Amino acid sequence: MRCVNMGDIWFHYKELLDQVEGQIKKGINSKVSLINDVAQYTLMSGGKRIRPLLLIISAKIGSRFDQRAIVLGSVVEFIHTATLLHDDVLDHAKIRRGQLAARNQYGNQASILVGDFLYTRAVCLIVGMKNAEMNDLLSETCNKMTEGETLQLAHTRDENLTQAQYLNIISYKTASLISASCALGAMASNASSEEQKALAAFGHHLGMAFQVADDTLDYVANQKRLGKSLGQDLKEGKMTLPLIHLFSHCLKKEKEMLVDLIKNGTPQKKLSLILNLMEQYDSIAYSQKHAVSLVKKAKACLKSLPPSTHKEALYAVADYVVSRDH
């Protein structure tokens, strides 16, 4: 079967992804009922499972699929979900994936502690595999993710943030885990060193494209399909690529107005005025084009891999990243 779109992909890998889903449910087995409630509420809220999907596809690239990939699929989803729980507390988020964020359902303290639980659950699972290379990769990845989130926090409402600095932030906070997901899948399937490097590089560029596209959707997506309030990043003072582009191209008097709006204006007033300026200066189009260019880089990383259904699937996931509307 050829995997030419996301529908094909979800169908083609359904059996393995169902096993990952079973592993995720198995991993929520604390003796503390509140932990299980919060973890289940967040993990079962309709997430796309992109990271486990990429891990499973990457694991099929190697010469021998190993069942460790199923456990690893749950590991990367636990880590990703832990960051969501923590982020929502930091950002005072009300909505996550179209429903109340866990912090609004169970409180900030429970969200932070359950996020910690999911991190430690992931660590326990990876340590149990007794594979130093996997352990090192995941440890380094978690360290980068924390650094990336802290860098973003340090630059909140910073109108002087450059595109290079922004790209460095998303490289750490988002691309690192997507890259690790691809690399871990390759490691679990006895892929060659060259294949592991190719898949890790693919994951890095894809992760960068994913975040740029996500940040762009924050300004243009259908709010209901996006699953969060439109302009939420702006409300939180996050300087993402569309806004950085606008700041670097608008007139001085417009920049002064933008600075004032970001620091003092109401969210509704900010969003309408800034959207008008973004349209005027093609900031949304610029960000979308940048995401497409990153996807092209990701695909180029796979050129050395032999043709296969799984390679086609990775290409299709890459295309989905920049074509999705939520």
Secondary structure by P-SEA (a helix, b strand, c coil): cccccaaaaaaaaaaaaaaaaaaaaaacccccaaaaaaaaaaaaccccaaaaaaaaaaaaacccccaaaaaaaaaaaaaaaaaaaaaaaaaccccccccccccccccaaaaaaaaaaaaaaaaaaaaaaccaaaaaaaaaaaaaaaaaaaaaaaacccccccaaaaaaaaacccaaaaaaaaaaaaaaacccaaaaaaaaaaaaaaaaaaaaaaaaaaccccccccccccccccccccccaaaaaaaacccaaaaaaaaaaaccccaaaaaaaaaaaaaaaaaaaaaaaaaaaaaaaaaaaaccccccaaaaaaaaaaaaaaaccc
